[in-house]
């Protein structure tokens, strides 16, 4: 896709998201649930955190998209995830894998790699997580990445050859790869790294965009652009991380096609 076409697709998908209000089933980590829910609501989607293993499978087929985030993985959540993914796929629903802290920790690394067999619609992670998910050695420390987004390009390409619909590698610049294209999104602000849950909210927003776009690559670009621009706008008024968190929700609420067209930076 050419950049102008991509920008147009972001605007269209943002309008679709606001019109359809997709219901996103979030099997996510305990630290970020509230912020994730508020970010989805601010953008125009609807969150749900249905976690009981028996209910998770039932609900996954009812929701418009599924997010699987392994940030605070435990045994019960693993059972719920293993039940929800096949149900979502059987219902034709997209699902996003967020491999939080994969690499340094063995249980989640083994579990997340196993989930690749279910062909995630999108993988969203930092460079170290994407490298580790693909079987390489990343320089991550917990949820922190020690690698730049571009360093994970080949690993992302390998994930796509294994059936992943698109890969969104977040960082100072966000790298997006998919069968239909490749893009580098330069929007964002350093203060986004000072608030717990911004990256995890990105995974949820990605699931929401996957619900309204048939092209995972397009959905990934929309996610990076919209959240990045919202981060920039929030940083213009926030004096610190506390104010920034609230300002980011406000910016997600107010972002529109005009802001996207004016501020998007694609390479």
C-alpha positions, -999 to 999 in steps of 0.1 A, spaced: 0 0 0 12 35 -7 13 60 22 -17 80 10 -38 49 7 -27 38 42 -36 71 57 -70 69 41 -75 34 54 -67 46 90 -94 73 87 -119 48 73 -112 22 100 -114 47 128 -148 58 115 -159 21 113 -147 14 148 -167 44 162 -198 33 142 -197 -4 151 -184 -2 186 -168 -37 185 -169 -58 217 -134 -69 226 -129 -99 248 -98 -92 269 -79 -120 285 -53 -97 298 -30 -91 327 -42 -81 361 -21 -49 362 -37 -32 333 -74 -42 332 -88 -9 342 -67 12 319 -73 -12 290 -110 -10 295 -110 28 297 -88 31 266 -112 9 245 -142 29 258 -125 62 251 -117 52 215 -153 39 209 -150 2 214 -165 -19 242 -144 -40 266 -152 -72 284 -130 -92 308 -147 -127 309 -120 -149 325 -137 -180 339 -124 -209 317 -159 -222 310 -173 -187 303 -143 -176 283 -150 -202 256 -186 -192 254 -180 -155 253 -152 -156 228 -177 -166 201 -200 -138 211 -174 -110 211 -162 -93 180 -125 -99 187 -103 -116 213 -71 -102 230 -47 -127 246 -22 -109 268 2 -131 289 15 -104 312 4 -120 345 -1 -155 333 -14 -181 357 -27 -217 354 -64 -207 353 -58 -181 327 -39 -206 306 -69 -229 307 -92 -200 297 -70 -189 268 -68 -225 255 -106 -226 255 -112 -191 241 -90 -192 211 -106 -222 194 -140 -207 201 -131 -174 186 -116 -190 155 -147 -213 151 -169 -182 151 -146 -164 126 -135 -138 151 -100 -122 149 -76 -127 179 -45 -108 189 -15 -122 208 4 -99 231 35 -118 242 43 -97 273 77 -106 288 82 -136 265 119 -145 264 133 -143 299 105 -164 315 102 -200 304 66 -209 312 51 -179 293 76 -183 265 67 -219 259 30 -212 262 30 -182 239 50 -200 212 25 -229 214 -3 -204 207 13 -196 173 -2 -228 160 -36 -212 162 -25 -185 137 -30 -152 155 -46 -125 134 -20 -101 148 10 -103 172 17 -70 191 48 -68 211 80 -49 216 111 -59 196 126 -82 223 92 -100 228 88 -105 190 123 -118 186 119 -143 215 84 -154 202 100 -162 169 127 -183 186 155 -158 187 174 -142 216 160 -108 225 176 -83 249 145 -77 269 143 -74 307 108 -83 318 84 -61 299 112 -37 288 127 -41 254 164 -40 249 160 -39 211 148 -14 185 117 -22 165 136 -26 133 158 -53 148 128 -76 149 119 -72 112 132 -107 102 116 -123 132 83 -107 123 86 -120 88 91 -155 101 60 -152 122 40 -142 91 53 -172 72 40 -193 101 5 -180 97 4 -148 117 -18 -122 99 4 -92 108 30 -81 133 31 -48 151 65 -42 168 62 -13 191 90 10 201 102 46 195 90 39 160 64 12 154 72 -14 127 43 -30 110 46 -60 87 21 -81 69 16 -100 36 1 -68 21 28 -44 31 54 -29 55 53 4 73 72 24 99 50 46 121 69 75 137 41 89 158 43 87 196 59 103 227 84 91 252 59 97 281 39 67 268 66 45 284 60 61 318 25 49 323 18 12 330 -5 -4 305 -1 17 274 15 -11 254 -11 -36 267 -39 -11 257 -23 -11 223 -30 -48 220 -66 -43 229 -69 -14 204 -54 -37 178 -81 -63 185 -108 -36 181 -93 -25 147 -91 -61 136 -128 -64 142 -136 -37 117 -109 -43 91 -105 -74 70 -67 -67 65 -46 -73 97 -18 -51 83 -42 -22 79 -55 -28 114 -20 -28 128 -11 5 110 -43 21 123 -35 10 158 0 24 158 -11 57 141 -41 64 163 -24 56 196 8 74 186 -10 106 177 -31 104 208 1 101 228 16 132 212 -15 152 218 -17 141 254 19 150 260 12 186 249 -8 193 280 4 168 306 30 178 331 38 143 343 28 106 340 -3 109 362 -18 137 341 -6 120 310 -26 89 316 -58 109 318 -49 131 289 -42 100 268 -77 87 274 -91 122 265 -69 122 233 -82 88 223 -118 101 228 -112 132 207 -90 119 178 -106 121 144 -98 118 108 -86 154 106 -60 148 133 -49 116 116 -44 133 83 -26 163 99 -2 144 122 5 110 107 41 102 100 47 71 79 80 58 65 
